Each structure stands twice: as structure tokens, then as C-alpha cells.
Amino acid sequence: MKPFTFTDSNFDTEALQSNIPVIVDFWAAWCGPCRMIAPIIEDLANEYDGRVKVGKLDVDENQQIAIRYGVRSIPTVLFFQNGQLKDQIIGAMPKTVFVDKLNKLLKN
């Protein structure tokens, strides 16, 4: 399963109104560290399919949502549950960091 594509226009419906936890990877095509974590985001989309909505938001094309959440550096990955921002990761991190935060979210 490929990561979901979030946009300024679908974000509120697809992320904030989701009935399962949501991970949003704020990225851009020119960002090297973003390309480094792309395989991790794809793995998470596959491994948590049906339990977590995993997606990406291109900050060059969708600046309103990035501004709303104060995303100043990319990659930034935000974790949402029940429409609320619960956690974040800024910068490229190993997959274990993402998995730990996801598992905490799923326990709530």
C-alpha cells in the first residue's frame, strides 16, 4: 500500500476526521533527508495498513497546512489521533523511533 497523499484541501477531512491514528510526513522533492525516510514511511503504510493512516504532504504544493502546524524544517512527521496532534518527529530518524511513537499512539 502506498502512503496517502494529503493536501491543503483534503487534510481536515482525511487526517483530522479519521477514525484511526494518522501519520503525516511533511516533505519536498528537493529535500535529501525526506528521501532518506521515504522508505520508512512506505514500510509503515504497509505494516500498519487498516490500523493507521500513513501519508505524505508536499510542503511546496500545500503550504497552508504546514503553516498551520508551524512546520519550519522538513522532514517533519506529525502524529494525530482523534483530530489532535499527539506527537512529532523532526528530521531523519531510524525506523525504530517511528515504530515506538506509533505503538504508543495505538495503546491510547
PyMOL commands that set and color helices and strands:
alter all, ss='L'
color gray80, all
select helices_A, chain A and resi 11-16+32-47+63-68+95-107
alter helices_A, ss='H'
color red, helices_A
select strands_A, chain A and resi 4-6+22-27+53-58+76-81+84-90
alter strands_A, ss='S'
color yellow, strands_A
deselect
rebuild
show_as cartoon
